[in-house]
Amino acid sequence: MRTKLSITVLPGDGIGVEVTREAVRVLRAIAEMHGYDFQFRSEPIGGAAIRETGFPLPPSTLTACLGSEAVLLGAVGGPEFDSLPPDRKPESGLLALRRELGAFANLRPSASYRAIEDCSPLRATVVRGADILVVRELLGGLYFGEPRGFTSDTAALNTMRYSSEEIERIARIAFQQARTRRRKVTSVDKANVLETSQLWRKVVTRVGREFPEIALDHMYVDACAMHLVTNPSRFDVILTENLFGDILSDESAVISGSLGMLASASIGGKVGLFEPVHGSAPDIAGRGIANPLGAIATAALLLRYAGGMEQEARDVESAIAEVLDRGYRTADLVRDQRTQPVTTEQMGAAVVEALSGIADRRHAYHAV
């Protein structure tokens, strides 16, 4: 476990600035409670960096990220940048950062909270008990395959490409994660159509033999999409490639009731990259109504995977559940008009208060 941690903070655009502020507040509270030394350095990325430097990922930002032990990102993007060339858009900065950090394994948990089951568009009986971890390959597939681009004004192409080595390393991450959970991996592909998926299935099956204690099954992506909304509790770890993982993990937001609840960790490279799943939401930016719980849950993943602080990570996750049990709701979680939503800042403060109570209860228990 590291008691010192250097963290590069990339607030980014839109609500990224607001939710990241609350995630940092929680990390500072953890450091203060335990006497840890967390060092924070803020740098621009995405649209904010374009306004400041003309580039979505300035060299100074990349240098800071590579020189830290963890990167905490808010969100990037906005409609004002839509007319820019693809390599100058905010999203290109994020893709370049992932590639430079070498973070090939994207972990995206999604779980049902009993207190907000009514927020899901699905029946409570469907989502109850669901707890899924999507393990998404992050540096291959259509997002990075070459060749790509416009071949004329009326035609374009992208290349889906995977090697056995890329599939094997992400598969190992999925099986290792399953060991700490309910010991089941569902590998998702489109092997009835795509050669890359046929290779995917072959390699995952081979790697699975090295983990005999883990149950492995294979599922087509369209079937997986259906089961996520009809029987999500059948899943434990979902292993899949880049594009499928992007879509399926967003769909899994129906389990928790809001995209604002979802966290992610990108690991396996030089430095871990931690970011909530949601986007910059420019339509609500600056209004103080964004849900920071996804960013705060992301801070918990940072503690777990970058700091080796398992107990502290669990405390943050427990604090999130506790504030929901107490009735705290941001606007995206309000289903009863009689419920007064809290602001982004108020939700962050409530989590810190709950954290303090959790720490006090633990100390009292040990004192006895």
C-alpha positions as CSV (number, residue, x, y, z in Angstrom):
1,M,0.0,0.0,0.0
2,R,1.3,3.5,-0.9
3,T,0.9,6.2,1.7
4,K,2.2,8.7,-0.8
5,L,0.4,9.2,-4.1
6,S,1.0,11.7,-6.9
7,I,-2.2,12.3,-8.9
8,T,-2.5,14.3,-12.1
9,V,-6.0,15.8,-12.2
10,L,-7.5,16.5,-15.7
11,P,-10.9,18.1,-15.0
12,G,-11.6,18.5,-18.8
13,D,-14.8,20.0,-20.0
14,G,-18.4,20.5,-19.0
15,I,-19.5,18.8,-15.8
16,G,-16.1,17.1,-15.7
17,V,-14.8,20.1,-13.8
18,E,-17.6,19.9,-11.2
19,V,-17.6,16.2,-10.5
20,T,-13.8,16.0,-10.4
21,R,-13.8,18.7,-7.8
22,E,-15.9,16.4,-5.5
23,A,-13.8,13.3,-6.3
24,V,-10.7,15.3,-5.2
25,R,-12.5,16.4,-2.1
26,V,-13.1,12.8,-1.1
27,L,-9.5,11.8,-1.9
28,R,-8.3,14.7,0.3
29,A,-10.6,13.6,3.1
30,I,-9.1,10.1,2.9
31,A,-5.6,11.4,3.0
32,E,-6.4,13.6,6.0
33,M,-8.2,10.8,7.9
34,H,-5.3,8.4,7.5
35,G,-2.3,10.7,7.4
36,Y,-1.4,10.0,3.8
37,D,0.4,12.3,1.5
38,F,-1.6,12.8,-1.7
39,Q,-0.1,15.3,-4.2
40,F,-2.4,16.8,-6.8
41,R,-1.5,18.6,-10.0
42,S,-4.1,19.9,-12.4
43,E,-3.6,20.0,-16.1
44,P,-5.8,20.8,-19.1
45,I,-7.2,18.2,-21.6
46,G,-9.8,18.2,-24.3
47,G,-11.7,21.3,-25.1
48,A,-10.1,23.2,-22.2
49,A,-6.7,22.4,-23.6
50,I,-7.7,23.4,-27.1
51,R,-8.8,26.8,-25.9
52,E,-5.6,27.2,-23.9
53,T,-3.0,25.7,-26.3
54,G,-4.7,24.7,-29.5
55,F,-4.2,21.0,-28.8
56,P,-6.4,18.5,-27.1
57,L,-3.5,16.8,-25.3
58,P,-0.7,19.3,-24.8
59,P,2.8,17.9,-24.3
60,S,3.0,19.4,-20.8
61,T,-0.2,17.5,-19.8
62,L,1.1,14.2,-21.1
63,T,4.4,14.7,-19.4
64,A,2.6,15.4,-16.1
65,C,0.5,12.2,-16.5
66,L,3.5,10.0,-17.3
67,G,5.3,11.4,-14.3
68,S,2.5,10.7,-11.8
69,E,1.2,7.5,-10.2
70,A,-2.5,8.0,-11.2
71,V,-4.5,10.2,-13.5
72,L,-8.0,11.3,-12.5
73,L,-10.0,12.6,-15.5
74,G,-13.4,14.3,-15.6
75,A,-14.8,14.4,-19.1
76,V,-14.0,15.9,-22.5
77,G,-15.9,17.3,-25.4
78,G,-18.5,19.9,-26.4
79,P,-20.5,21.0,-29.4
80,E,-18.3,23.9,-30.1
81,F,-15.6,21.5,-31.2
82,D,-17.7,19.4,-33.6
83,S,-16.4,21.1,-36.7
84,L,-12.7,20.5,-35.9
85,P,-10.7,17.8,-37.8
86,P,-10.9,14.4,-36.1
87,D,-7.3,14.6,-34.8
88,R,-7.9,18.0,-33.2
89,K,-11.2,17.2,-31.4
90,P,-11.3,16.8,-27.6
91,E,-11.9,13.1,-27.9
92,S,-8.7,12.5,-29.8
93,G,-6.8,13.8,-26.8
94,L,-8.4,11.2,-24.6
95,L,-7.6,8.4,-27.1
96,A,-4.0,9.6,-27.4
97,L,-3.7,9.7,-23.6
98,R,-5.0,6.1,-23.3
99,R,-2.5,5.0,-25.9
100,E,0.5,6.8,-24.4
101,L,-0.3,5.5,-20.9
102,G,-0.7,2.0,-22.3
103,A,-3.8,1.4,-20.2
104,F,-5.3,-1.5,-22.2
105,A,-7.7,-2.9,-19.6
106,N,-10.8,-0.8,-18.9
107,L,-12.7,-1.9,-15.8
108,R,-16.3,-0.7,-15.6
109,P,-18.4,-1.8,-12.6
110,S,-22.2,-1.4,-12.5
111,A,-24.3,-2.5,-9.5
112,S,-27.8,-2.0,-8.2
113,Y,-28.3,0.1,-5.1
114,R,-31.4,-0.9,-3.2
115,A,-32.1,2.7,-2.2
116,I,-32.4,3.8,-5.8
117,E,-34.0,0.8,-7.5
118,D,-36.8,3.0,-8.6
119,C,-34.4,5.1,-10.7
120,S,-33.9,2.2,-13.1
121,P,-36.2,2.0,-16.1
122,L,-36.3,-1.7,-15.4
123,R,-38.4,-3.3,-12.7
124,A,-36.8,-3.5,-9.2
125,T,-37.1,-7.3,-9.3
126,V,-35.0,-7.4,-12.5
127,V,-32.1,-5.2,-11.3
128,R,-32.1,-6.3,-7.6
129,G,-28.8,-7.9,-6.7
130,A,-27.2,-7.2,-10.1
131,D,-23.4,-6.6,-9.8
132,I,-21.4,-6.6,-13.0
133,L,-17.9,-5.7,-14.0
134,V,-17.3,-5.0,-17.7
135,V,-13.7,-5.7,-18.7
136,R,-13.2,-3.8,-21.9
137,E,-10.1,-4.0,-24.1
138,L,-9.2,-0.4,-24.6
139,L,-6.3,0.0,-27.1
140,G,-7.4,-2.2,-30.1
141,G,-10.4,-2.7,-32.4
142,L,-12.1,-0.1,-34.5
143,Y,-10.9,2.8,-32.3
144,F,-7.2,2.3,-33.1
145,G,-7.1,-0.1,-36.1
146,E,-5.4,1.0,-39.3
147,P,-6.2,1.9,-42.1
148,R,-8.9,4.3,-41.2
149,G,-10.3,7.6,-42.5
150,F,-12.3,9.0,-45.5
151,T,-11.5,7.5,-48.8
152,S,-13.6,10.1,-50.6
153,D,-16.3,12.6,-49.8
154,T,-18.9,9.8,-49.8
155,A,-17.0,6.9,-48.3
156,A,-15.0,6.1,-45.1
157,L,-13.5,3.1,-43.5
158,N,-12.4,1.8,-40.1
159,T,-10.4,-1.4,-39.4
160,M,-11.2,-3.8,-36.6
161,R,-7.9,-5.6,-35.8
162,Y,-6.8,-7.8,-32.9
163,S,-3.8,-9.9,-32.3
164,S,-3.7,-13.0,-30.0
165,E,-1.4,-11.2,-27.7
166,E,-3.9,-8.3,-27.2
167,I,-6.7,-10.7,-26.5
168,E,-4.7,-12.8,-24.2
169,R,-3.6,-10.0,-21.9
170,I,-7.1,-8.6,-21.5
171,A,-8.5,-12.1,-20.9
172,R,-6.1,-12.6,-18.1
173,I,-7.2,-9.4,-16.4
174,A,-10.8,-10.6,-16.7
175,F,-10.1,-14.0,-15.1
176,Q,-8.0,-12.4,-12.4
177,Q,-10.9,-10.0,-11.5
178,A,-13.3,-12.9,-11.5
179,R,-11.2,-14.6,-8.8
180,T,-12.1,-11.8,-6.5
181,R,-15.8,-11.8,-7.3
182,R,-18.2,-14.7,-8.1
183,R,-15.9,-16.6,-10.4
184,K,-17.7,-16.3,-13.7
185,V,-16.6,-14.8,-17.0
186,T,-18.9,-14.2,-19.9
187,S,-16.9,-13.4,-23.1
188,V,-18.8,-11.4,-25.6
189,D,-18.1,-11.3,-29.3
190,K,-19.7,-11.6,-32.7
191,A,-18.0,-14.9,-33.8
192,N,-20.8,-15.8,-36.2
193,V,-19.8,-12.9,-38.4
194,L,-16.4,-11.4,-37.6
195,E,-13.0,-13.1,-37.9
196,T,-11.6,-11.0,-35.1
197,S,-14.3,-12.4,-32.9
198,Q,-13.5,-15.9,-33.9
199,L,-9.9,-15.3,-32.9
200,W,-11.2,-13.7,-29.7
201,R,-13.2,-16.7,-28.8
202,K,-10.4,-19.1,-29.5
203,V,-7.8,-17.2,-27.4
204,V,-10.2,-16.6,-24.5
205,T,-11.1,-20.3,-24.4
206,R,-7.4,-21.2,-24.3
207,V,-6.6,-18.7,-21.5
208,G,-9.7,-19.9,-19.6
209,R,-8.1,-23.3,-19.2
210,E,-5.5,-21.8,-17.0
211,F,-8.2,-20.7,-14.6
212,P,-10.2,-23.9,-14.0
213,E,-11.9,-22.4,-10.9
214,I,-13.5,-19.8,-13.1
215,A,-16.7,-20.6,-15.1
216,L,-16.5,-19.4,-18.7
217,D,-19.3,-18.9,-21.2
218,H,-19.4,-17.2,-24.6
219,M,-22.2,-14.9,-25.8
220,Y,-22.9,-12.9,-28.9
221,V,-23.0,-9.2,-28.3
222,D,-26.7,-8.8,-29.4
223,A,-27.8,-11.5,-26.9
224,C,-25.7,-9.9,-24.2
225,A,-27.4,-6.5,-24.8
226,M,-30.8,-8.2,-24.4
227,H,-29.8,-10.1,-21.2
228,L,-28.4,-6.9,-19.6
229,V,-32.0,-5.5,-19.5
230,T,-33.9,-8.8,-18.9
231,N,-31.7,-10.7,-16.5
232,P,-28.6,-8.7,-15.5
233,S,-27.9,-10.8,-12.4
234,R,-26.8,-13.7,-14.6
235,F,-23.5,-11.8,-15.2
236,D,-20.5,-11.4,-13.1
237,V,-17.5,-10.4,-15.3
238,I,-18.2,-9.5,-18.9
239,L,-15.1,-9.6,-21.1
240,T,-15.3,-7.9,-24.5
241,E,-13.5,-5.9,-27.1
242,N,-13.3,-2.1,-27.4
243,L,-16.5,-1.1,-29.3
244,F,-18.7,-3.7,-27.7
245,G,-17.4,-2.8,-24.3
246,D,-18.1,0.9,-24.8
247,I,-21.7,0.2,-25.7
248,L,-22.5,-2.5,-23.3
249,S,-21.0,-0.7,-20.3
250,D,-23.1,2.4,-21.1
251,E,-26.2,0.2,-21.4
252,S,-25.4,-1.3,-17.9
253,A,-26.3,2.2,-16.5
254,V,-29.9,0.9,-16.4
255,I,-28.8,-1.3,-13.5
256,S,-27.9,1.7,-11.2
257,G,-30.4,4.0,-12.8
258,S,-28.1,6.7,-14.1
259,L,-25.0,7.0,-16.2
260,G,-23.8,9.5,-13.5
261,M,-23.3,6.5,-11.1
262,L,-20.8,4.6,-13.2
263,A,-17.0,4.6,-12.6
264,S,-14.1,3.2,-14.6
265,A,-10.4,2.4,-14.2
266,S,-8.0,1.8,-17.1
267,I,-5.1,-0.2,-16.0
268,G,-2.3,-2.4,-17.3
269,G,0.0,0.3,-18.5
270,K,2.6,2.7,-17.2
271,V,0.1,4.8,-15.2
272,G,-3.6,4.1,-14.4
273,L,-6.3,6.3,-15.8
274,F,-9.4,6.8,-13.8
275,E,-12.5,8.5,-15.2
276,P,-16.3,8.3,-14.7
277,V,-18.1,6.7,-17.7
278,H,-20.4,9.7,-18.4
279,G,-19.5,12.5,-20.8
280,S,-19.2,16.3,-20.4
281,A,-23.0,16.9,-20.5
282,P,-22.6,20.5,-21.7
283,D,-26.4,21.1,-21.4
284,I,-26.2,21.0,-17.6
285,A,-22.6,22.2,-17.1
286,G,-22.2,25.0,-14.6
287,R,-25.6,24.5,-13.0
288,G,-24.3,22.5,-10.0
289,I,-26.8,19.7,-10.6
290,A,-24.4,17.0,-12.0
291,N,-24.2,13.7,-10.2
292,P,-20.6,13.3,-8.7
293,L,-21.1,9.8,-7.5
294,G,-19.6,8.2,-10.6
295,A,-16.5,10.4,-10.2
296,I,-16.3,9.6,-6.5
297,A,-16.6,5.9,-7.2
298,T,-13.8,6.4,-9.7
299,A,-11.7,7.9,-6.9
300,A,-12.4,4.6,-5.0
301,L,-11.0,2.7,-8.0
302,L,-8.0,4.9,-8.0
303,L,-7.4,4.1,-4.3
304,R,-7.7,0.4,-5.0
305,Y,-5.7,0.0,-8.2
306,A,-3.1,2.9,-8.0
307,G,-2.7,3.0,-4.2
308,G,-3.3,-0.6,-3.1
309,M,-5.7,0.9,-0.6
310,E,-8.5,-1.7,-0.5
311,Q,-10.0,-0.8,2.8
312,E,-10.1,2.9,1.9
313,A,-11.7,2.1,-1.5
314,R,-14.4,0.0,0.2
315,D,-15.0,2.9,2.7
316,V,-15.7,5.3,-0.2
317,E,-18.0,2.8,-1.8
318,S,-19.8,2.2,1.5
319,A,-20.1,6.0,2.0
320,I,-21.8,6.3,-1.5
321,A,-24.3,3.6,-0.5
322,E,-24.9,5.3,2.9
323,V,-25.7,8.7,1.4
324,L,-28.2,7.1,-1.0
325,D,-29.8,5.2,2.0
326,R,-30.1,8.6,3.7
327,G,-32.1,9.9,0.8
328,Y,-29.6,12.2,-0.9
329,R,-30.4,12.5,-4.6
330,T,-29.0,14.6,-7.4
331,A,-31.4,15.7,-10.1
332,D,-30.8,12.6,-12.3
333,L,-31.9,10.3,-9.4
334,V,-35.1,12.1,-8.5
335,R,-38.2,10.2,-9.4
336,D,-40.6,11.6,-6.8
337,Q,-41.4,15.3,-7.3
338,R,-41.6,15.7,-3.6
339,T,-37.9,15.0,-3.3
340,Q,-35.7,18.0,-3.3
341,P,-32.5,17.3,-5.2
342,V,-29.1,18.2,-3.7
343,T,-26.4,20.0,-5.6
344,T,-23.2,18.4,-6.9
345,E,-21.3,20.1,-4.0
346,Q,-23.8,19.0,-1.4
347,M,-23.6,15.4,-2.6
348,G,-19.8,15.5,-2.3
349,A,-20.0,16.9,1.2
350,A,-22.4,14.2,2.2
351,V,-20.0,11.5,1.1
352,V,-17.2,13.1,3.1
353,E,-19.5,13.2,6.1
354,A,-20.4,9.6,5.7
355,L,-16.7,8.7,5.3
356,S,-16.0,10.4,8.6
357,G,-18.7,8.4,10.3
358,I,-17.4,5.1,8.9
359,A,-13.9,5.9,10.2
360,D,-15.3,6.8,13.6
361,R,-17.2,3.6,13.9
362,R,-14.2,1.5,12.9
363,H,-12.0,3.2,15.5
364,A,-14.7,2.8,18.2
365,Y,-14.9,-0.9,17.3
366,H,-11.1,-1.4,17.5
367,A,-11.0,0.5,20.8
368,V,-13.5,-1.9,22.4
